[in-house]
Amino acid sequence: MNIRIDIERHKTVKLSPAQVQALTASAESTLKRFPKLRKLQVLGEQDFRLDMQTVGSKVAKIAHDVSFGARCIADPENAELRWQALPKVGNADLEGVIRYAAGNRLSLRVRGELRNVPVPLMYRLVAPAFIQGKFSALADAYLDRLSAGAEPVVQTQSASV
C-alpha cells in the first residue's frame, strides 16, 4: 500500500544567528538530527540517502523501514534548507523544507509518499492516518532537536565510487 505524507509543523524558538547559519548551511549535520535515523549515506555533494528505523507498529503489523534519497539545497541567506526527492532511491519519495523566520519561528514541511507499506487488509482504512500520525510525532521531535542544538547521533557513511 502506498501512503501519502503531508506534514507542516512550527515551533517558536530562540536561535542565535550562528545557530541559524549552522542549521541552514550544513545539510549533513541537520539531517543527522532526524529521530529514528539509522544511517545517513552521502551519495554526492548535495545528495543523501536516509535509512530510518521502523516507523509504525510491529504489533499492529503496520510498520515500514523507510529509506529515501534527498538532494539538499542549503540557503543560509534566506534561513532555509530544502530537499527534493531523489527518484528510485529507497522506498519513499519525500521532499521538504526547514525554515527559520522572523518572530523566532522554526518551520518544517514534509510531503511525499511511502511506497509498498505492508498493511493487513483489515487496517487499510486506518493505516494512512496512523502512519501520518507517527511521522507527525517524528517531525515534532525533529524540531525539538534542532531548536535544542542536540548533537547528531547517526554516523555518516560515504558512498564508494
VMD Tcl script that draws the C-alpha trace (Angstrom):
set ca {
  {0.00 0.00 0.00}
  {1.29 3.49 -0.83}
  {0.73 6.17 1.81}
  {0.86 9.94 1.25}
  {2.64 12.09 3.82}
  {1.83 15.79 4.25}
  {3.10 17.42 7.42}
  {3.59 21.04 8.41}
  {4.87 21.90 11.87}
  {6.04 25.11 13.54}
  {7.83 25.85 16.79}
  {8.74 29.12 18.46}
  {12.42 29.01 19.36}
  {15.29 31.28 20.25}
  {18.26 30.61 17.99}
  {21.32 32.77 17.66}
  {22.36 33.92 14.18}
  {25.23 31.40 14.36}
  {22.79 28.56 15.16}
  {20.52 29.55 12.26}
  {23.55 29.67 9.97}
  {24.66 26.18 11.07}
  {21.14 24.80 10.72}
  {20.61 26.06 7.19}
  {24.15 25.79 5.80}
  {25.03 22.20 6.63}
  {22.56 19.68 5.26}
  {24.52 16.73 6.63}
  {24.61 17.88 10.25}
  {20.96 18.99 10.10}
  {19.77 15.69 8.60}
  {21.71 13.69 11.21}
  {19.42 15.05 13.91}
  {16.29 13.40 12.48}
  {14.71 10.99 15.00}
  {14.80 7.29 14.11}
  {17.54 7.90 11.57}
  {19.59 4.72 11.45}
  {22.08 5.64 8.72}
  {22.90 8.68 6.62}
  {24.80 7.93 3.44}
  {26.46 10.66 1.39}
  {25.75 9.92 -2.29}
  {27.20 13.13 -3.72}
  {27.93 16.73 -2.83}
  {24.26 17.53 -2.14}
  {22.75 14.04 -2.33}
  {22.00 11.79 0.63}
  {20.28 8.51 1.40}
  {18.46 8.33 4.74}
  {17.64 4.94 6.22}
  {15.33 5.02 9.20}
  {14.41 2.60 11.93}
  {10.95 1.07 11.73}
  {8.14 3.64 11.68}
  {4.73 2.41 12.83}
  {3.79 -0.54 14.99}
  {5.14 -4.03 14.54}
  {2.43 -5.33 16.88}
  {-0.34 -3.95 14.65}
  {1.64 -5.06 11.59}
  {1.59 -1.52 10.20}
  {5.31 -0.83 10.11}
  {7.79 0.31 7.50}
  {11.57 0.63 7.38}
  {11.61 3.90 5.45}
  {14.54 4.84 3.24}
  {14.74 7.68 0.75}
  {17.11 9.83 -1.24}
  {17.29 13.59 -0.92}
  {19.05 16.36 -2.83}
  {19.58 19.19 -0.37}
  {19.71 22.86 -1.24}
  {21.10 24.99 1.56}
  {20.08 28.64 1.53}
  {21.53 30.23 4.69}
  {20.87 33.72 3.32}
  {17.11 33.04 3.46}
  {17.47 30.82 6.57}
  {16.18 27.66 4.94}
  {17.24 24.18 3.92}
  {15.24 22.39 1.22}
  {15.39 18.84 -0.01}
  {13.95 17.22 -3.10}
  {13.27 13.52 -3.50}
  {15.81 11.52 -5.47}
  {13.77 9.15 -7.63}
  {14.48 5.43 -7.41}
  {16.40 5.72 -4.13}
  {14.79 3.76 -1.32}
  {11.11 3.05 -0.79}
  {9.83 6.60 -0.33}
  {9.81 9.93 -2.15}
  {9.92 12.73 0.41}
  {10.60 16.42 -0.09}
  {10.56 19.27 2.37}
  {11.92 22.46 3.82}
  {13.20 23.68 7.17}
  {12.83 27.44 7.54}
  {13.62 29.94 10.27}
  {11.50 33.09 10.07}
  {11.09 36.37 11.85}
  {9.38 36.02 15.18}
  {11.66 33.13 16.11}
  {9.57 30.60 14.21}
  {11.16 27.35 13.06}
  {9.03 25.55 10.45}
  {9.21 22.09 8.93}
  {7.22 20.96 5.90}
  {7.39 17.38 4.57}
  {5.42 15.95 1.64}
  {5.66 12.78 -0.34}
  {4.78 9.13 -0.49}
  {5.84 5.92 1.21}
  {5.77 3.02 -1.23}
  {4.86 -0.61 -0.58}
  {3.95 -0.26 3.10}
  {2.87 -3.71 4.28}
  {-0.60 -3.29 5.80}
  {-3.01 -6.10 6.69}
  {-6.31 -5.84 4.82}
  {-8.33 -5.09 7.97}
  {-6.16 -1.99 8.71}
  {-6.16 -0.46 5.21}
  {-8.65 2.28 6.13}
  {-6.78 3.44 9.24}
  {-3.18 2.92 8.09}
  {-2.71 6.29 6.30}
  {-3.83 8.31 9.35}
  {-1.82 6.06 11.67}
  {1.42 6.44 9.67}
  {0.80 10.18 9.17}
  {0.46 10.49 12.96}
  {3.74 8.62 13.52}
  {5.54 10.91 11.06}
  {3.97 13.99 12.68}
  {5.39 12.90 16.04}
  {8.81 12.46 14.41}
  {8.54 15.96 12.90}
  {7.77 17.44 16.33}
  {10.75 15.62 17.86}
  {12.95 16.82 14.99}
  {12.02 20.46 15.61}
  {12.78 19.95 19.30}
  {16.21 18.53 18.47}
  {17.01 21.30 16.01}
  {15.99 24.05 18.42}
  {17.89 22.47 21.31}
  {21.03 22.02 19.24}
  {21.08 18.31 20.03}
  {24.20 16.54 18.90}
  {23.81 14.24 15.92}
  {23.56 10.59 16.92}
  {23.92 8.96 13.49}
  {27.13 8.01 11.76}
  {27.61 9.19 8.19}
  {28.73 6.80 5.51}
  {30.14 7.98 2.18}
  {29.18 6.06 -0.93}
  {32.09 4.25 -2.51}
  {32.88 5.32 -6.03}
}
mol new
graphics top color blue
foreach p $ca { graphics top sphere $p radius 0.5 }
foreach p [lrange $ca 0 end-1] q [lrange $ca 1 end] { graphics top cylinder $p $q radius 0.2 }
display resetview
